[in-house]
């Protein structure tokens, strides 16, 4: 098994999940509470990676992040290398491609919070931010957890956009899914099987623990009131 590729995938998935937790929650809260008539356009943009082929997204990211683009040139002047075919490029591509896997569960969870509880908190003089932290987040924990797990698992197994933006550089951009593809192309089915089995077991354990935690949270919820 390509342990370096597996560790890189774990690192990429962890950073992607953390970034989307920070970035996705404000987006989800706005989508859950906004009454803007054109909100559906923002929802469509957020959900676009669900239907957009990974190669299409990867192609446009290469155009936007490439050394000939203003963004790519600015990044290269700051850090000394281009965004494509780097871990930073992989991370940006993963964040964009996994955006709906985080935002949609977050939005559903936040929208399910009883509005009367939020308004009661406001009437008691609690600020909007404190209300969000003390009332909304605890009541949305299962949906937020689901979004984080979906994001992590999706990033861990992503292939198309990662290959387009990061290429296949050993130790830098070769993820576990690309390592499996390389092994199959080289007819090394034993190595491909070992890496695939690790990903399968890891994904199952993460999902099983998450669903078990969700059931435990819901089962204990009535005792908290």
C-alpha positions as CSV (number, residue, x, y, z in Angstrom):
1,X,0.0,0.0,0.0
2,X,1.1,3.5,-0.8
3,X,1.2,4.9,2.8
4,X,2.5,8.3,1.7
5,X,-0.5,8.7,-0.7
6,X,-2.9,7.6,2.0
7,X,-1.5,10.1,4.6
8,X,-1.6,12.9,2.0
9,X,-5.3,12.0,1.4
10,X,-6.0,12.2,5.2
11,X,-4.2,15.5,5.4
12,X,-6.2,16.9,2.5
13,X,-9.5,15.6,3.8
14,X,-8.8,17.0,7.3
15,X,-7.9,20.5,6.0
16,X,-10.8,20.6,3.6
17,X,-13.2,19.6,6.4
18,X,-11.9,22.2,8.7
19,X,-12.0,25.0,6.1
20,X,-15.5,24.1,5.1
21,X,-16.6,24.1,8.7
22,X,-15.4,27.6,9.1
23,X,-16.6,28.9,5.7
24,X,-19.6,26.7,5.2
25,X,-21.4,27.5,8.4
26,X,-21.9,31.2,7.6
27,X,-23.0,30.4,4.1
28,X,-25.4,27.8,5.4
29,X,-26.8,30.1,8.1
30,X,-27.5,32.8,5.4
31,X,-29.2,30.2,3.1
32,X,-31.3,29.0,6.0
33,X,-32.5,32.4,7.2
34,X,-32.3,34.7,4.1
35,X,-35.5,35.8,2.4
36,X,-33.7,37.3,-0.6
37,X,-35.8,36.6,-3.7
38,X,-32.7,35.6,-5.7
39,X,-31.3,33.2,-3.1
40,X,-31.9,30.3,-5.4
41,X,-29.1,31.5,-7.6
42,X,-26.7,31.2,-4.7
43,X,-28.1,27.8,-3.9
44,X,-27.5,26.7,-7.5
45,X,-23.9,27.9,-7.3
46,X,-23.3,26.0,-4.1
47,X,-24.8,22.8,-5.5
48,X,-23.1,23.1,-8.9
49,X,-20.2,20.7,-8.0
50,X,-22.8,17.9,-7.5
51,X,-23.7,17.9,-11.2
52,X,-20.6,19.4,-12.8
53,X,-18.1,16.9,-14.1
54,X,-14.9,17.0,-12.0
55,X,-12.8,17.4,-15.2
56,X,-14.8,20.6,-16.1
57,X,-14.2,22.1,-12.7
58,X,-10.6,21.1,-12.8
59,X,-10.1,22.6,-16.2
60,X,-11.5,26.0,-15.2
61,X,-9.5,25.9,-12.0
62,X,-6.4,25.4,-14.0
63,X,-7.3,28.4,-16.1
64,X,-8.0,30.6,-13.0
65,X,-5.0,29.4,-11.0
66,X,-2.5,28.9,-13.7
67,X,0.7,30.9,-14.0
68,X,-0.8,33.1,-16.7
69,X,-3.7,34.2,-14.6
70,X,-3.5,37.2,-12.2
71,X,-4.3,35.0,-9.2
72,X,-1.7,32.4,-10.2
73,X,0.9,35.0,-10.7
74,X,0.2,36.7,-7.4
75,X,0.3,33.4,-5.6
76,X,3.6,32.4,-7.3
77,X,5.2,35.7,-6.4
78,X,4.3,35.2,-2.7
79,X,5.2,31.6,-2.2
80,X,7.6,30.8,-5.1
81,X,5.6,28.1,-6.8
82,X,2.4,27.8,-8.8
83,X,-1.0,26.7,-7.4
84,X,-1.5,23.9,-9.9
85,X,0.4,20.7,-9.0
86,X,0.8,21.8,-5.4
87,X,-0.9,20.8,-2.2
88,X,-2.4,24.3,-1.9
89,X,-3.9,23.9,-5.3
90,X,-5.3,20.5,-4.3
91,X,-6.8,22.0,-1.1
92,X,-8.5,24.8,-3.0
93,X,-9.9,22.4,-5.6
94,X,-11.1,20.1,-2.8
95,X,-12.8,22.9,-0.9
96,X,-14.7,24.0,-4.0
97,X,-15.7,20.5,-5.1
98,X,-16.8,19.4,-1.6
99,X,-18.7,22.7,-0.8
100,X,-22.2,21.3,-1.3
101,X,-21.4,18.2,0.8
102,X,-20.8,20.5,3.7
103,X,-23.2,23.4,3.1
104,X,-26.3,21.4,2.3
105,X,-26.4,19.3,5.5
106,X,-25.4,22.4,7.5
107,X,-28.3,24.4,5.9
108,X,-30.8,21.6,6.6
109,X,-29.8,21.4,10.2
110,X,-29.8,25.1,10.8
111,X,-33.1,25.6,9.1
112,X,-34.6,22.9,11.3
113,X,-34.0,24.9,14.5
114,X,-37.2,26.2,16.0
115,X,-37.4,29.9,15.1
116,X,-39.3,30.6,18.4
117,X,-36.3,29.6,20.4
118,X,-34.0,32.0,18.5
119,X,-36.5,34.9,18.9
120,X,-36.9,34.1,22.6
121,X,-33.1,34.3,23.0
122,X,-33.1,37.7,21.3
123,X,-35.9,38.9,23.5
124,X,-33.8,38.0,26.6
125,X,-31.1,40.4,25.4
126,X,-28.7,37.7,24.0
127,X,-26.8,38.9,21.0
128,X,-27.2,37.3,17.6
129,X,-23.7,35.8,17.7
130,X,-24.2,34.4,21.2
131,X,-27.6,33.0,20.2
132,X,-26.0,31.3,17.3
133,X,-23.4,29.7,19.5
134,X,-25.5,28.9,22.5
135,X,-28.8,28.0,20.9
136,X,-28.5,27.3,17.1
137,X,-25.2,25.3,17.1
138,X,-26.2,22.8,19.9
139,X,-29.5,22.1,18.2
140,X,-27.8,21.6,14.8
141,X,-24.9,19.4,16.0
142,X,-26.1,16.2,14.3
143,X,-26.5,17.9,10.9
144,X,-23.2,19.7,11.2
145,X,-21.5,16.5,12.1
146,X,-23.0,14.7,9.1
147,X,-21.8,17.5,6.8
148,X,-18.3,17.2,8.2
149,X,-18.2,13.4,7.8
150,X,-19.6,13.7,4.2
151,X,-17.0,16.3,3.4
152,X,-14.2,14.2,4.8
153,X,-15.2,11.0,3.1
154,X,-15.9,12.7,-0.2
155,X,-12.5,14.4,-0.2
156,X,-10.7,11.1,0.9
157,X,-12.0,9.4,-2.3
158,X,-11.9,12.2,-4.8
159,X,-10.2,11.5,-8.0
160,X,-11.1,13.6,-11.0
161,X,-10.6,17.2,-9.9
162,X,-7.6,16.2,-7.8
163,X,-5.9,14.6,-10.8
164,X,-6.7,17.6,-13.0
165,X,-5.4,20.3,-10.6
166,X,-2.7,18.4,-8.7
167,X,-1.4,15.9,-11.3
168,X,0.4,12.8,-10.0
169,X,3.5,13.9,-8.1
170,X,4.7,11.4,-5.6
171,X,4.8,12.8,-2.1
172,X,3.2,16.1,-3.2
173,X,-0.1,15.5,-5.0
174,X,-0.5,11.8,-5.3
175,X,-3.5,10.9,-3.3
176,X,-4.8,7.4,-2.4
177,X,-7.3,7.3,-5.2
178,X,-4.6,8.2,-7.7
179,X,-2.3,5.6,-6.2
180,X,-5.0,3.0,-6.8
181,X,-5.4,4.1,-10.4
182,X,-1.6,3.9,-10.9
183,X,-1.5,0.4,-9.4
184,X,-4.3,-0.8,-11.7
185,X,-2.6,0.7,-14.7
186,X,0.6,-1.1,-13.8
187,X,-1.4,-4.4,-13.3
188,X,-0.4,-4.3,-9.6
189,X,-3.7,-5.5,-8.3
190,X,-2.3,-6.6,-5.0
191,X,-1.2,-3.0,-4.1
192,X,-4.5,-1.6,-5.5
193,X,-6.5,-4.0,-3.4
194,X,-4.6,-3.2,-0.2
195,X,-5.1,0.6,-0.7
196,X,-8.7,0.2,-1.7
197,X,-9.4,-2.1,1.3
198,X,-7.9,0.5,3.7
199,X,-10.1,3.2,2.2
200,X,-13.2,1.0,2.4
201,X,-12.6,0.0,6.0
202,X,-11.7,3.5,7.1
203,X,-14.8,5.0,5.4
204,X,-17.1,2.4,6.9
205,X,-15.7,3.0,10.4
206,X,-16.1,6.7,10.2
207,X,-19.7,6.5,8.9
208,X,-20.6,3.9,11.5
209,X,-19.3,6.0,14.3
210,X,-21.0,9.1,13.0
211,X,-24.4,7.4,12.7
212,X,-24.0,5.8,16.1
213,X,-23.3,9.1,17.6
214,X,-26.2,10.7,15.9
215,X,-28.6,8.0,17.2
216,X,-27.1,8.5,20.7
217,X,-27.6,12.2,20.5
218,X,-31.2,11.9,19.4
219,X,-32.0,9.2,22.0
220,X,-30.8,11.4,24.8
221,X,-32.3,14.6,23.6
222,X,-35.7,14.4,25.5
223,X,-33.8,14.1,28.8
224,X,-32.1,17.5,28.2
225,X,-35.3,19.5,28.3
